[in-house]
Amino acid sequence: MKRTRAHRLIPLLALPFLLVAEPASAQEREEPIYDELMDFATQEGFNVGTLLQAVVDPSIDGDDPQSANVSLGAARLLVGGVLDGGFRYFLQTNFAASPSVLDARVGWVWDGRFGIYAGRFKTAFNQELIDYAGSIDFVNRARFVSQLGTDRQYGVDVAAHLGIATIQLGGFTGPNGSPAGEDLVGVARVAVAPTLGEGQTLRAGVSAAAGRDGAVGGRSRGVGFEGSASMFALDARYRRGPLLLAVEGMLASYDPDLDADQDGSGFFVTGGWYLSERTQLLARWDRFSDVGEDADDNLVLGFNAWPTSASEIQVNWVAPIAGSSSPHKLLINFQVGFGSPQALF
């Protein structure tokens, strides 16, 4: 890195730390405006939320094909509610690029233990994809989560909550409203959240998916993929006091109609430590391997800060390792939002 560029980066790197450099007592300050907003915006029958993310990429690596830029990671509006008889609805739009509907889901829940949902929404496969964009650990999700998997699709999902376990079975017809060919995938997931000692939480899950064409193409192969595929994923997330440990992995086997079999895989291992209730340090080993390519490893270092309940600042340093072709990246995400997607139960 050139000396002049390094000097320009110093204020940028220091900014998030300066914004949260307040006395410890300030971390328990009152937020009357936020409290008043939540009282108004989160009624049982109608609640509204928003998520705005501005991501700064100064393009610190001379080999980075992308020039320095500021982008909108999200500009979302969320609306949902629970009605009489157990019926519920959820709508999420994103205006970051062109206006688009991310989720449009209707459902019915009986006794808090059984639910059925239909529409367009996230399939129950990769846990980091299921996690809300406003609450993920890093600026971007792991590469295999973004490139492989089943993402958002049109379909039906049946869920049951039994003790510490949540079971989901779904059938989906792809990410587009008018699928061409034989787009179809079945998805199954079992997740557990056992009760541990005070100050400890654990969430773990296993997922499987099998189907054809664009419904299993993911971003790496696209909606025009023709063939069949099967996928398998595992994930776990554990927190004890300030310590956070998380892991997720995935294997995918593709069988194109007009080509040889293809495989894709990836995993991440994340460790984190909360310096305080409002600040956190993170490190992640991110591996991604796609068709005919050697495994590509990145080390991602992160710092998260929550100046208020409705704001977050994330600083990520992405360093390629073991011959990775990825460029070095410095990413800074400035985020404001409130509300979150409707839970299953």
N, C-alpha and C positions, 0 to 999 in steps of 0.2 A: 504494500500500500504506500502511496506517495505521502511524504511528510505533510504537504499542504492539505491533502484530503483528510489525513488523520486529525489535523488541527480542527478542521471543520466539523468532524464527527464528535469531538469531545463535548461541546454543549448539547448536542442531540442525545448522546448517551446519558448525560447527567440530568437532563430535564425530568424524566420520570421519578428519579430519586429525590430531586428537589421538591417535587409536587407532594410527596408523601413524607417529607422530613419534618414531622411535627412531634411535639411532646407526646409521650405515651398516653397521658391522660386524654389527649384529643381523640384517641381511637374509640373512646366510649361516648363521644359527643352526641347530643341529640340532633335529630334530623326532622324538624317539624314539617317542612315542606314535603319531604318524601312521605312521611306518615300520613299527611292529609291527602296526598295524591293516591296512595294505596287504598285508603278508606273509600275514596271516590271511584277508583278504577277497578276494584276487585270485588264486585258483587257476585253472588252465586249464579244468578241467571245470566249475567252479562259482565264480562271482564275484558279489559283491553290492555295491551302492552306494546312496547316498541323496542327495537334494537338498532342502534346506529354504530357502525364501526368504520373508522378512518385508519388505513394502514399505510405507514410510511416505509418505503423501500429505497434507501439511498444508493443502492447498487455499488457496494464497496469493492467487489471483485472485478478486475479488468477483464476476466473471461466470461462475465455474466452477459448473456445475450440481451437481457432486459435492462433498459436504461433506468436511471433514477426516476421514481414516480410516487405519487400519492393516489391511492385507490379507495373506493368504498367497498369494504368487505361485506357490509350488510346495511340495508335500509329497510327494515321490516316493520310491519304492522301485524299484531296478533289480536284476534278476537275469538272469544269462546264463552261457553257457559253450560250449566247443568239445569235442565228443565224438569217439570213434573213427570213422574212415572219412570225416572231413571234415564230419560233421553238427554243427549248432550251433543254439542257441536263445537267445531274448532276450525278456524280459518287463519292462514298465515300467508301474507304476500311479501314480495321482495322487490323494491324499486331501485336496487343498486345498479342494475344495468337497464334493461327494459322492464316495464312492469310485468310481474309474473306471479302466478299462484303457486306457492310451494306446497301448502297443505290445504285440503278442503275435505273435512272428515265429519261424518255423522256417526253416532253410536248409541248403544243402549247398554246399561249396566244393571245387573240384578244383584241386590244384597251385598254389593261391594266385593263379590267373589267371581262373578261371571260377566263378560262383556263381549259385544260384537261390534265391529267398526267397519265402515265401508267408505270408499272415496279415494282420494289421492293423499298418500302420507308415507312416512318412512317405514320400510320393511324392517322386521325384527331380526336383524342379522348382526352387523358390526356394532358393538356397543358404543364406540367412540362416535359413530355416525348417529346413533340414537340420542346421544347426549346433545343437549341444546347448544347451538353455536355460541351463545353468550356465556357459556359456563365451561368450555373445554380448557384444558391445561395450557395449551400453546396457541399461538396465533393461527396456525393451520393444523388440521388433522394429519395423522400419519399418512404417508403416501399410499400405502396399500389400501387404507380405508377409503381414500378419495378415488383411487383408480380401479380397484376391484370391487367386489360386492354387488349389492342389488339396489342400493340407494332408495329414492322415492319412486313409487309406482302406483298405478291404479289397481285396486283390488279389495279384498275382504280379509279381515283378521279376526280370529276368535281367541279370547284370552281368558284364563282362569287364575285366580289367586287362591292358593291352597297353603295355609300356614306360612312358612318362610319362602315358598316357591311361587314363581309366576310362570305360567306356561302359555305360549302363543303358537298358533298354527294359522298360516295364511296362504292364500292363493292370489297371484298378481299377474297382470297382463302387460307389464312394461311401463316405461316412463311417459309414453305418449298416449293421448286420449283415443287415437284411432290406430291401433297397432297393425303393422303389415306382417304377413307371414303367420307364424305359429307362436308368437310371443306368449310365454307362460312360464311361471316359476312357482314352486311351492317352497315355503319357508317355515322352519320350526325353530323355536328357541325355548330353553329352560334357564331361568335365572333364579338364584337364591340370595337371600339377604338374612343370614342368621343373626340372632341376638348375641352379642359378645359382652365383655366387661365394660365398665364405665369408661368413656372416652375412646372406644374402639368401634369401628364399622367395617363391614366386609360385604362386598358385592361380587358375585361370580356367575358366569354363564357359559353355556355351550349352544352353538347355533349350527344349523345345516340348511342348505338350499340346493335345489335341483330343478332344471328346466331347460327352455330352449330360446334361441334367437335373442332379440333385443332385450328381453327380460333378464338375461344373464350376461349381457355384453359388457355392462359397466362402462366407465369412461374410457378404459384402455382399448376396448374393442368397438364400442359405440353401439347405437341402436340398430345399425345395419348388420350386426353379427348374425350369421346363419349357422346353426349347429346347436349342440347341447353342451351342458356344463353341470358340474357338481361342485359344491363349496362347503367348507367346514371351518368353523371359527371357535376359539376359546378366549375368555377374558376374565380378569379378576382385578379388583381394586380394594386396597386395604388402607385404613387410616387409624393411627394410634397417636393421640395427642398431636404434636407438630409433624409427625412422620407420615409421609404418603408413599405408597408403593402401588404401581399399576403395571399390568402386562396384558397384551392382546396379540393374538396370532391368527393367521388365516392361510389356508391352502385352497387353491382353485384348480380344477382340471377341466380344460376345454377340448371339445371334439368338434372342430369345424366340419361342415358337410364336404368341403372341397379342399381340405388341407390336412396335414398331419396333426396329431394330438398336441396340445399346448398346455403349459402349466404356468401358474402365477402364484406367488406367495409373499408373505411379509410378516413382520412382527415388530413390536416396540416394547421396551422395558423403560419405565419411568420411575425416578425417585425424586421426592420433593421434601422440603422442610419449611414449615411456617415459621418465619422469623418473628411474627406477631400475628394477631388476628387479621391484619390487613395487608400483610406482605408475605411473599413466598418465593423461595428459590427452587428451581427445577433442573433436572438433567434427563435427557432421553436418548436412548440408542434406537435409531429408526432404520430398519432394514426393509428393502423392497427388491423383489426379483420378478421380472416379467419374462415373456416368451423369448427363449434363446439368448438371454442376457445373464451375465454374472450378477451375483448379489451386490446391491449397491447400499452402502452404509453411510448414514449421517449421524453426527452427534449434535444434539440440539440443547443449548443451554437457555434457560428462561428465568425471568424475573417478573412476578405478578404483583400488582398493588391495587388495592381497592380504596381510593380516597374517601368514597361515600358508598352507601348501599346501592346506588344506581350508576356507579362509574367504575371503570377498570382501566389500568394501563398495563400492557404486556410488552416486554422487550425480549426478543429471541435472537440468539446467535446460532446460525446453522453452519456447521463445519463438516465438510466431506471427509471421510476417512476410508482407508483400505482401497484406494484406487477409485473412489467414487467420481463420477463425471459431473456431479452437481457443483455449482459455484458456491463460494462463501456468501452467506446472506446475513444482513442485519435487518430485522423487521420490528417495527414499533406499531402497536395497535392502541388507538385511543377509542374507548368504548363508553357509550351511555345507553342505558336501557332499564326497563322495569317490566315486570310480568314474565311469564314463561309458558311454554306449551302445556296444554292440558294433559294431566297424568291419566294413565289407563284406568286407575281406580281412585 
